[in-house]
Amino acid sequence: MPLPPFRQAKESLGGRLRDLRKDAQLSGRQLAALAGWPPSKISKIEYGKQAPSEADIRVWCGHCRAAGQVPDLIASVRNIESQYVEVRRGLGTGTRRRQDASVRLVEQAMLVRAYDPLIVYGLLQTAEYARAVISQVIEFFEIPNDLEDGVRSRMDRQRFLYKGDRRFHVILGQQALLTMIGGADVMRGQLDRLLAVSSMPSVRLGIIPAAAALRVLPTNAFAIYDDRLVKAETFSAELTISSPREIAVYARAHERLALSAVAGKDARALISSALRGLADGGRAN
């Protein structure tokens, strides 16, 4: 059985600290003696059984002559307990709170990079499409039904497409154009919306054709807010990632996904093909 993400994060952090100790040619007992800690604390931290405090990180790096690693390691410590939020717990009062948090994230960012392989990214959704998506979330997780409040908040996010100098680089899988959300009429409206936003100066919309060669193997949808924060989603959890080193991995993945995507007129051609498929009563090739 795979480890919970927060446990994986602790083990990953412990591995990095173990490498720093070994690079400094210190044994666990030597480092413990220098720090004034019991030897068991070193092994617990290195094997992910105990999360170090920020003070522990500073002491560890000081004795290992790795002061330059302190900011990134402290960011990892701050992130460990907060990065994994069970979806149902996060939606305990309904969808509005989570949507409002997304509004604040976009408001605070000047560059938003997002990827979704299966459905249209929330910032580009029509109200009808958003209503169909959020209603499925409410039904699946059996949470309080605040559908209209959730939709209203998601639509509020879109004002930032027109406000200030923000830039949005959104990459969708071609399947996102074909996944039937809310029925054919809703999909027609959504695809028309994508055609419109694809020409906006603030938006770069890329679509990865189904037969494209990928430069990186994607795992799930994610969004990067500047170089400050990543939000990634699984079926059961939402990950909040603030470690600079991990953010850089997502940024590199987004760059490589963009290499497989088409944009501009080629992206609009795929959207138009999907629209024609709806008009023909079938699915586009």
N, C-alpha and C positions, 0 to 999 in steps of 0.2 A: 504494500500500500504506500503511495507517495506521501512524503512528509507534508504537514501543513506549511503554507508559504512562510509564516513567521518563523517556524522552526528551521526551514531552509535558509532563511535570511540570517539567523543566528549562527548556523553552521558555516555559512559563507563568510561572515564577518570573523568568526573564530579562525577559519583557515587563513584569512589574510593576516591576522595578528600572529599566527604561528609562523607564517613565512617571514614576517618582519623579525621575529625573535631568532629564527634560524639564520637569517641574513646577518644579524648582529653577532652570530656565533655564541649565543647564550643558550644554556640549557634551561628547562623550565624551573629547576631549583635555583639556578643562579638569578634568573629574572625575579623570582619570588623573593629571594633574599634582598635584592636591590630595592624592590618596591615595598618590602616589609609586609608581604602577604603570605598566607599559608600556601604551600606548593599546590594543594588541591584546587585553589582558585584559578591557577594558570590552566590546568587541564580542563576544568569546567568551562572556562571561557573558550578555549581553543576547540572544544568538541561541541559547542553550541548548547551546553546544558545550563549556562548562565550568561545573561547579557551583561556586558561591561557597562559601567557608568561613563559619563563624559570625563570625569576625573580619572577613571581607570585608563581611558584611552590616552590621555595626556601623559600619565605616568609611564605607561607601556612604551609609547613612542619616544619619550624622553630617554629612557634607558636603552632603547634600540636604535638611537640616533636616526630617527625617522620623523622629525618634527613636521616635515612637509606633508605627511600623510594625515595629520590630525584633522583638518577641516572635513575631508571626505569621509573619514572614519566616524567622526562625530555625527555627520549627516546620516550615516547608516544606522547609528545607534538610535537617533531620534525617530528613525523611520520604522524600526523593527516592530514595535508594538502597535503602531498606528497604520501600517501599510495594508493590513489584511482586515477588511470589514465584511463580515458576512452580509450578503445582499439582503436577506430577509430582515436582519436586524437593522440595517441601514434604512430600510423602507418601512420600519415599524409603524410610523405615523402616516404612511401614504407616500405618494411620489413627489409631492410639491417640494418638500425639504431638499430632496436630492437634486431636483431640477434647479432650485434656487442656488444651490452650491455650485452647479455648473455655470450658471449665469455669472456668479462672482469670479470664477476662474477665468472666463473669457474676458470679463471686464478688466482684470488685472494683467492680462497678457497682451503683448504686441504682435507675437507670432504664434499661431496655433497650427500644429501639424497633426493630422489625424489619418487613421487608416481603419477601414471596415470592409471585410471581405464579403459580407452577406446582405447587409441592409444599408440604406442611405444614412450617412452620418447625421446625428440629431440636429446640428446647426443648419443643415440644408433641407430639413423635412418640411413638408406642408403641414398645416394643422390637421388635415384629414388623415394623412399618413401617420403623424405623431399620435393621433388619437387611437389608431388601430394598434400601433406598437405598445403604447402605454397601457391600453386595455388588456393586452396579453400579459404584460408584466403583473398587473393587478390580479388577474385571474390565476396565473401560474403560482405566484408567491402567496396568494390568499391574504392580501393586505387591505387596509382600509381603502375604500373606493373614493379617491379624490381626483377622478379622471380629468374633469374640466380644469381644475386648479393646476394639475400637472402639465396639461397641454398649454395652458396660458403661460406658465413659466417657461416652458421650452420655446414657445414662440417669442417670448421676450428676449431671449438670447440673440435672436436674429438681428436686432437693431444694431449690434456691433459690426455687422457686415457693411453698414453704411456710415459708421461713425469713426472718426479719427483715422489714423494711419495704420490700423491693424492689418495684418496679412494672414490669410488662411490658405494652407496647402493641404487639400483633402484628397486622399487616394481611396478609390473604391474598387473592389473586385467586380468584374462584369456581372457576376451572379447577383450583385446588389440591384442591378437594373431589371432582373428577372424574378427575383423572389417576390411572390404574390402577397402583398401586404394590403389588407382592406378591400380587395376586389379590383376589377379592371378599371373602374372609373377613378378610384383613388390612385392607382398606379399611373394612369395617364396624366393626372394632375401633377403627380410627383415628378415624372419624367420631364414634363414641360417646365417645371420649376428648375430642374437641373440644367436644362438647356439655357434658361435665363441666367442663372447664377454663374454658369461657366464663362460668360462674357463679362462678368464684373471685374473691375480692375483690382479689387481687394482679394479675389479668389483665384487660386490655381487649382483646377479640378483635374485630377488624373484618374484614368480608368485602366485597370490591368485586364487586357483581353484574356478570355478563358484559356487560349492556347499559348499565352506568353511564357517565355522562359524566365524563371524567377532567379534573382541574384541572392535572395535570402528566403528561407522557409518561414512564412508568417505563422503565428500561433493563434492570435486573437486580436480583436479590435483594441486600439489604444489611441490616446491623444496626448500630445506634448505641448505644454504651455511654456513658451519661451524656452530657456534652458533651466527652468526652475522646478518643474513638476511633471510627472507622467501619471495618467490614469489609465489603467488596463482592466478589462473585465473578463471574468469567467462566468460560468453558469451560476456558481454559488457565492462568488466573492468579487469585490472591487479592490484592486491594488492601488495604493497611492505610493509612488516611488519618488524620493527626493534626493537620493544619493547621486552626486554628480557623475560618478563612474557608471552607474546604471542608466542614468538619463542619456549619457553618451551612446550607450549600446542601442537604445531605442531610436535615437537620432540617426545613427548609422543604418539601422534597419529601415527607417523611413526613406533615407536617401537611396538605398538599394531597391526598395519597392518602387520608388519613383522612376528608376531606370527601366523597369518593366512596364510602366504605365504609358498610355498615350494621353495627350492633352489637346486643348484647342479644338480644331475642326475634326481631328480623328476621334477625340472623346465624344464630341457632339454627334458624330456619325454612329457611334455605338448606341448612344441614347436614342437617336432617331430610329435606328434599327429595332430597338426594343419597343418603341412606340408603334412602329408598323406591325410588329408581332401582335400587339394588343388589338390593333385595328382588324387584323386578319383572324382574330379569335384564337390565336395560338401563341407560341413563344418564338422569339427571334432566334436566328441561328448565330 
